[in-house]
Amino acid sequence: MKRILVLLLALALALTAFAACGKTPEVEPTEPVVNTEDYTEAPIETDPAEPTTDLDGGTEPGGETTDEPATAEGETAAEGETAVAAGDPTTMNKTQLLQYYNDAINLVRSGKPGYTRVEVQKINSFKSSLAGGALDGAINGVVKKLMPGDPKESKKGKGESNVDHFYIYQATSNVGAGDIADITAKKEGANYVVTVTMGREVNPANQGGSKYSRVFWAATRQEVLNDLAGAGLTAELSNTTLTYHDGKSVITVNDKGQIIKASQGFFVDADAKQAKLLVFTFNVLAYQQTSWDYTNFNW
């Protein structure tokens, strides 16, 4: 998620070079306009035979949700316990299915299987108010070269701690009905596929303090601003907005309640108003997608 700042670093480089030529006057901030052409394709399509996160395009954000954390329904296994999901999830109600989902994730945490994780991040669009957006095309080219959406693979060995890498910040999965837009289950051969669909959340907290952070690894505004400051760019917290939307988490579970593959993905709009670089003040809107695929589980 933090790599969304690469595009702002690219902007910094472009602005610095432009300023050195003495051709770019200071521009008063204007409200950035989202290019709706970048929101035409479905963001995360899940093929019934292979639940993976689609890496092409996005959709308009879903319905509004509040930022207040929801209380999970039912109890989940504490870290270190072996919680085995039981029963046929296709016959469960929403509360039972959420418990099944949480139990399956917590079993990964306590059982510590090995697995392969492939992460993909890419910038879909970039807009700024600088020079009326005249530099956006050139900066977009730089950004797309820096973040082309190349997959990055990492592996976890059997018996290693999975808390830092599997899904969420907190040590125990505790996703509640109020955190999500929907949850469904279907049978796929001898296994079950459970899909959690998320709505829209503005400025999520981490450490399980918000909807998206209870399901995904979500960066906060403060983390983004800290990285910006290190790059010489400044922006006020009150003028910065991160909008997460169209998130999806898909797990495939065997008859023992063990996850055998999984995928996650979401989109985020990063809007920094009145960001400053040297004497320049501008607005910037970046549109990014991030996905993770987990495979090769070794129980």
N, C-alpha and C positions, 0 to 999 in steps of 0.2 A: 504494500500500500504506500509506504513512504517514498517509493521510487517515482511517485507522481511529481515529486519535487524536481526531478531531472528536467522536466520541461521548463520549470521556472529558472533553473540554472542555465539552460540553453537561452532563455530570454535574457538573463543577466549578461551572458556573453555577447549576445546580439546587440543589446542596448549599449554595452560598454564600447564595442567596436564602432557603433553608429555615433556615439557621443564623441569619440576620438576624432571623427571626421568633421565634427562641428556642424552636422546637417540636421540634427534632430532637436527641435525646440521642446521645452517642457510643455506637456499636454495636460490640460485639466481632466480629471477623471470623468468618465461617462459610464452609464450603466451598460455592462456587456450584454449582448444578445445571444442566446443559445441558438446555434445553427440546427434547426429541426431536421435537416436532411441527414444528420448523424444519428437520428433516433428512429430509423425506419425498420430495422430488422429485429426479429425476436432475439432477446439477449442470451438466454441459456436454455437451449432445447435439449431435452433428455430423450435419447433414443431408447425404446423399451429394451433392446438387446444389449445396449452398452451405455449406461448412465454416465455421460461425461459432460463437461461444461463447454458449450459452444463458444468459440472465440471470435465470432464475427458479428459486429453491429450491436445495437441496443434498442431499447424501447423506452417510451415515456415512463417516468416513475409511476409507481402504483399509488394506491390511495394513501392519504395522510394517516400516520400513526403518531401517538404521543411518545415522548421520550422517557416517560416514567417506567421504571422496571416493573415487570409483572411477577406475580407470585406463581411459581410452578405448581401444577396440580399433581398430587401423589408424591411419594418419596423416592429418592434415587439412592443408589449405592454409594457409600463413602469411598474415597480413594483407598486402594489397597484391598477392598473386598472383591470377591468374584461374583458379579451380578450377571446371571444368565437370563436373557430374554426368553420368555416362554409363550407358547400358544401360537395361533395363526393370526398374524397382524391384519390380514384382510377382513377378519371378522370383528375387529376391535373398534370401539368408539374413539373419539378424538383424545380423550384423557388417557385411555389405555394405550393408544398408539404412541402418544408422546412419551409415556413411561417406557415402552418398548424401545423407542429411539434413544432415550437417555441411557437405558440399561446397556444397549449395544455399544454406545460410545464409551461408557464407563468401563465396560469389559476390556476395551482396547487399553485404557489407561491402567487398569489393575493387572491385566494379563500380559501386557508389554510384548506383543508380537513384533516381529520385524516387518517392515514394509518399505515401499518406494513412494516418494512424493515428487510429483512434477508440478512446478509452479509456473504460471504464465501471466505476465503483466504487460499491458500495452495501452498507449494513449490513442483514443479514438478521435478526439478533436481538441482544438485549442483556439481560444479567442481572447483578444485583449482590446483595450480602448486606446492603446498607444498609437498615435498617428492615424486615428480612425480605423485601426486594424490593418493598416497597410503592410505591416511587417509580419502579420500572422502567417502568410503563406510560406515565407522563408523560414520562420521559426518552426512551423509545423514540420517542414522537411528535416530540420535538425533533430527535432524531438523524435520523429518516427525512426530516424537512424539510431538514436540512443535507446529507444524503447520499441523495437520492432515486433515484440510479442514472441521472442524466442523462448522455448521452454527451458527451465532450469531444474535439474534433477538432484535429489538428495535421498539418502537411504538411512533407515533406522535399523540397527541390529536387534535381534531378539533379546529381550531382557533389559534393553536400555529404557530410560525414562521417556515416556511419550507425552508428558504434560506440556512441554514447551512447543510441541509441533502438531499435535493432533487437535485441530479445530479451534479451540478457544483458550482464553487466558486462564480461567479458574480451573482448579484441579478436578472438579466434579461437574459433569454436564447436568444442568438443571434448567432446561428449556421448558417454559410454561406456555399455556394456551394463549396468553396475552402477548407473547413475544412474536408470534408467527401469524401469517395470513391464512395458511392452510397446511394440512398434512394428509398424505394419502399413502396407501400401500397396495401392492399388487404381487401376485405370485409369478415367478420367473423360473421355470424348471423346478428344481428342488429348493430354490432359494426365494427370498422375499426382497422386494425393492421398496424402500420407504423414502418418500420425497417430502421435504419441508420447503415450503415457499414463503418468502418474506415479502413484506410491503416496503414502506419507505420510512426512513428515520433520519433526522437531521442532527448532526453533531453528537454521535454516540459516544458514550464513555467506554473505558476499557475495564479489564478485570471483572467482567460479568456484570457491569453496572448499567447495561442497556440491552435492548433487544438484539441488535446485531452482534454485540460482543459476547452474547451468550451462545451464539451459533458460529460466528466467524472470528478470524483474527483481524480486528478492526483498529485502524490508527485513529487517534484523536486529533482535535484541532491543535492542542498544545504541542504534541509531537511534531506535527507538520510545521508549526511556527518555529520550533526550536531548530529544525533543519534549515528553514529559510534564513534564520538569523546567522547560522554558520556559513551560509552562502553569500552573505552581504545584503540580503533582501529583508526588509522589515514590513510587517503587517500587524495590525491590531487584532486581538482575539475577537473583539466585538464586530469586526468587519470581515471576518473569515467564516465561511460556511462550508461544511462537508455534508453532502446529501447522499446517503447510501440508498440504493433502490434495486429492485428486481433480483434479490438474492435467492439462491436455491442451493439446498444441501440434499444430496442423494446418497443413501447407503444401501448396499446389497448385503443381506444377512443370511447365513446358512441356518440349518435346523438346530444348531447348538447355540444360536444367539450370537455367533461370531461374525464380525464384519469381514467380508472377503474383498470388497472394493468399495470405493466411495469417491464422490466428486463434490466440489463446492465452487461457487462463483457468485460475484456480485458486481455492480457498477457503482461508481462514486463520481459526483460532480464536485469539484473543488473550486470554490468561488472566493477569490481574495480581492476585496475592494480597497482601493487607495493603497496598494502595495507600493513601496518606495525603494528605488535604487538610485543612489547619489541624489541628483536634483530632479529625477523623474518620478512622477506619481501616475499610477495607472491601475486599471482593473484587469483582472485575468480570470478566465473560466476554462478549466481543463476537465475533460471527460475521459475517465479511465475505467478499464475493466481488469479484474483480477480473478484467477481461477486456480484451483488445486485439484489434482487427481491423485488418489491413493490406491496403489495396487500391490500385488505380490505379498499379501499378508502371510506371514510365517508364524503360525501358532504353535 
